[in-house]
């Protein structure tokens, strides 16, 4: 289970591509050889994850578009990311994007 901690960072795994078609959006995993169809909000979430993104920022970006309760948005994003993680499409890791000063030198 992926905690909905705002200190987590999510990103699409290497070898996963998103293809927007006229009929919908398909997620291709070259790692597993599988393809998945996702709805509009799922496609939007995955597109935000082309680069590592803190979950807090992902929630802010998604909530700008959808008029829903913030807790419900967090719940749905976490549920979607859990499913994608189980399918080996995304990875969620501790926040690494903003390390403190190294102090080395």
Secondary structure, DSSP 8 states (H G I E B T S, - for coil): -----TTEEEEE-TTEEEEEETTEEEEEETTTTEEEEE-HHHHHHHHHTTS-EEHHHHHHHHHHH--S-HHHHHHHHHHHHHHHHHTTSEEEEE--TT-------
